[in-house]
Amino acid sequence: SQYEPVSDEDGPHVKIINSKQFIVHSIRGYLQLKVVHFVMNLHTLPRTFYLTRHGQSEYNLLGKIGGDSGLSEKGVEYAKRLAKFATENIAKQSVQDQVNFKSDDSMRSSMTGSVTDQTQQNGQQHKIHPCRLWTSTMRRTKETAQFFPHESFCHTWDNGDVGEWVQFRPMARRNLDELYAGVCDGMTYKEIEETFPEEFKRRQDDKLAYRYPRGESYMDV
């Protein structure tokens, strides 16, 4: 078989060159635009995601679900330790580690680009890697992220562009919000069992598909 390039006469198409350059031709309509948006946002290089729950909230202490309460004292302590862990273990990589795993250097540089900012810690040189910080829009998650530092440094992107990067810049995303419990929001499971016994049983029978009255199910989110 032989590769044949796509020309304008072949109709609507998207050319992807080295996952960096996109040539879009004659794209029209909702479905075609969705496909273009999808392929332009694909990441062909490895990324590491770290997931964590929010720190203990005041509602957690009371056994209540949902709501928008702040953190408890233990939740604040967790938030401080989380920020320290992320700053020291996620955002920094030992230069010596990069030498030890030299075979992976090309993959690492493609993933993160070149970072000009370097630090010294315990006599060892570290390279700072750009990190993103996403939370839901709920108060408890924003407070969990409140102790993350937001230092700025110069970063070189995969395509060679150079720009300023704000480390751990917080971004609240509504699609990360907890499932909405509808009329049961702010209640304990004991209160739900006593007030809505039939709803409580339905949830016990099928937690995945169960939808709270005027609320959501796991299938919805």
C-alpha positions as CSV (number, residue, x, y, z in Angstrom):
1,S,0.0,0.0,0.0
2,Q,1.1,3.6,-0.6
3,Y,0.1,6.7,1.3
4,E,-2.0,9.1,-0.7
5,P,-2.5,12.7,0.5
6,V,-5.9,14.2,0.8
7,S,-6.7,17.1,-1.5
8,D,-9.4,19.7,-1.4
9,E,-11.3,17.8,-4.1
10,D,-11.8,14.9,-1.7
11,G,-14.4,16.9,0.3
12,P,-14.5,17.8,4.0
13,H,-11.4,16.6,6.0
14,V,-8.9,17.4,8.7
15,K,-5.2,17.0,8.2
16,I,-3.2,16.4,11.4
17,I,0.6,16.9,11.0
18,N,2.7,15.5,13.8
19,S,-0.1,16.2,16.2
20,K,0.9,19.9,16.1
21,Q,-0.5,21.3,12.9
22,F,-4.2,21.0,11.9
23,I,-5.6,21.8,8.4
24,V,-9.4,22.0,8.4
25,H,-11.1,22.0,5.1
26,S,-14.8,22.6,4.3
27,I,-16.1,21.5,7.7
28,R,-19.8,22.3,8.2
29,G,-22.5,21.1,10.6
30,Y,-22.7,20.1,14.2
31,L,-21.4,16.6,14.0
32,Q,-18.4,17.5,11.8
33,L,-17.5,20.4,14.1
34,K,-17.7,18.1,17.1
35,V,-15.3,15.6,15.4
36,V,-12.8,18.4,14.6
37,H,-13.0,19.7,18.2
38,F,-12.3,16.1,19.5
39,V,-9.3,15.4,17.3
40,M,-7.8,18.9,18.0
41,N,-7.9,18.2,21.7
42,L,-6.4,14.7,21.7
43,H,-3.2,14.3,23.7
44,T,-0.9,11.8,22.1
45,L,1.7,12.2,24.8
46,P,1.5,10.7,28.3
47,R,0.1,12.8,31.1
48,T,-0.1,12.0,34.8
49,F,-3.3,12.7,36.7
50,Y,-3.5,12.8,40.5
51,L,-7.0,12.5,42.0
52,T,-7.9,13.3,45.6
53,R,-11.1,13.8,47.6
54,H,-11.6,17.1,49.3
55,G,-10.6,17.4,53.0
56,Q,-13.1,16.6,55.6
57,S,-16.0,19.1,55.5
58,E,-18.4,20.2,58.3
59,Y,-21.2,18.2,56.6
60,N,-18.9,15.1,56.7
61,L,-18.7,15.5,60.5
62,L,-22.5,15.6,60.7
63,G,-23.0,12.8,58.3
64,K,-24.9,15.0,55.9
65,I,-24.8,14.6,52.1
66,G,-24.4,17.3,49.5
67,G,-24.6,20.9,50.6
68,D,-21.8,23.5,50.2
69,S,-20.1,23.5,53.6
70,G,-16.5,24.5,54.3
71,L,-13.7,22.4,55.7
72,S,-13.5,21.1,59.3
73,E,-10.3,21.6,61.3
74,K,-9.0,18.2,60.1
75,G,-10.0,19.1,56.5
76,V,-7.8,22.3,56.7
77,E,-4.9,20.2,58.0
78,Y,-5.4,17.8,55.1
79,A,-5.4,20.7,52.7
80,K,-2.0,22.0,54.0
81,R,-0.4,18.5,53.8
82,L,-1.8,18.0,50.3
83,A,-0.3,21.3,49.1
84,K,3.1,20.4,50.6
85,F,3.0,16.9,49.0
86,A,2.1,18.3,45.6
87,T,4.7,21.0,45.7
88,E,7.5,18.7,46.8
89,N,6.7,15.5,44.9
90,I,4.5,16.3,41.9
91,A,5.8,19.7,40.7
92,K,9.5,18.9,41.2
93,Q,11.6,16.2,39.7
94,S,15.2,15.5,40.7
95,V,17.7,16.2,37.9
96,Q,19.5,13.0,39.1
97,D,16.3,11.0,38.4
98,Q,16.3,12.3,34.9
99,V,19.9,11.1,34.4
100,N,19.0,7.7,35.9
101,F,16.1,7.3,33.5
102,K,17.8,8.8,30.5
103,S,16.1,6.4,28.1
104,D,12.8,8.2,28.9
105,D,14.2,11.7,28.5
106,S,12.7,12.2,25.0
107,M,9.3,11.3,26.2
108,R,9.5,13.5,29.3
109,S,10.7,16.6,27.3
110,S,7.9,16.1,24.8
111,M,5.4,15.9,27.7
112,T,6.4,18.9,29.7
113,G,8.7,21.0,27.4
114,S,11.7,22.8,28.7
115,V,11.5,24.5,32.1
116,T,14.0,27.3,32.8
117,D,13.2,27.5,36.5
118,Q,15.3,25.2,38.7
119,T,15.5,24.9,42.5
120,Q,17.9,23.5,45.1
121,Q,16.4,21.3,47.8
122,N,18.5,19.4,50.3
123,G,21.6,20.0,48.2
124,Q,19.9,18.4,45.2
125,Q,18.9,20.2,42.0
126,H,15.3,19.9,40.9
127,K,13.5,20.9,37.7
128,I,10.0,22.4,38.1
129,H,7.3,20.8,35.9
130,P,4.2,22.7,34.9
131,C,1.1,21.5,36.7
132,R,-2.6,22.3,36.5
133,L,-5.0,22.3,39.4
134,W,-8.7,21.5,38.8
135,T,-11.4,21.6,41.5
136,S,-15.2,21.5,41.4
137,T,-17.2,24.6,42.1
138,M,-18.0,23.5,45.6
139,R,-16.6,25.5,48.6
140,R,-15.0,22.4,50.2
141,T,-12.9,21.6,47.1
142,K,-11.8,25.2,46.7
143,E,-10.7,25.4,50.3
144,T,-8.8,22.1,49.9
145,A,-6.8,23.8,47.2
146,Q,-6.3,27.1,49.1
147,F,-2.7,26.4,50.2
148,F,-1.2,25.6,46.8
149,P,1.4,28.1,45.8
150,H,1.1,29.9,42.5
151,E,4.6,30.7,41.4
152,S,5.3,32.0,37.9
153,F,8.1,30.8,35.6
154,C,9.1,30.7,32.0
155,H,8.1,27.5,30.1
156,T,8.8,26.3,26.6
157,W,5.8,24.4,25.0
158,D,6.0,21.4,22.8
159,N,5.8,23.5,19.7
160,G,8.7,25.8,20.7
161,D,6.6,28.7,22.0
162,V,7.9,30.3,25.2
163,G,5.5,31.9,27.7
164,E,4.8,32.5,31.4
165,W,3.3,29.6,33.4
166,V,1.5,30.1,36.7
167,Q,2.0,26.9,38.7
168,F,-1.1,25.2,40.1
169,R,-3.4,28.0,38.7
170,P,-6.8,26.9,40.2
171,M,-9.7,26.3,37.8
172,A,-13.1,25.4,39.1
173,R,-15.0,23.0,36.7
174,R,-18.8,22.4,37.2
175,N,-18.6,19.0,35.6
176,L,-16.5,17.9,38.7
177,D,-19.3,18.8,41.1
178,E,-20.6,16.1,43.4
179,L,-23.9,14.4,42.5
180,Y,-26.8,16.6,43.4
181,A,-29.1,14.9,45.9
182,G,-32.2,17.0,45.1
183,V,-34.8,17.1,47.9
184,C,-32.4,15.0,50.0
185,D,-29.6,17.5,49.8
186,G,-28.3,18.4,53.3
187,M,-29.9,15.3,55.0
188,T,-28.3,12.3,56.7
189,Y,-28.9,8.8,55.3
190,K,-30.9,8.1,58.5
191,E,-33.1,11.1,57.9
192,I,-33.6,10.0,54.3
193,E,-34.6,6.6,55.5
194,E,-37.1,8.0,57.9
195,T,-38.5,10.7,55.6
196,F,-38.4,8.9,52.2
197,P,-38.4,5.2,53.0
198,E,-39.3,4.1,49.5
199,E,-36.6,6.3,48.0
200,F,-34.1,5.0,50.4
201,K,-34.9,1.4,49.4
202,R,-34.7,2.2,45.7
203,R,-31.3,3.7,46.2
204,Q,-30.2,0.6,48.2
205,D,-31.4,-1.7,45.4
206,D,-29.6,0.2,42.6
207,K,-27.2,2.9,43.6
208,L,-25.8,3.3,40.1
209,A,-29.0,4.1,38.3
210,Y,-31.0,5.6,41.2
211,R,-31.9,9.3,40.7
212,Y,-32.7,11.5,43.7
213,P,-36.1,13.3,43.5
214,R,-35.4,16.5,41.7
215,G,-31.7,15.5,41.7
216,E,-29.2,13.4,39.8
217,S,-28.1,9.8,39.4
218,Y,-24.6,8.5,38.8
219,M,-25.7,7.7,35.3
220,D,-26.5,11.4,34.7
221,V,-23.0,12.6,35.7
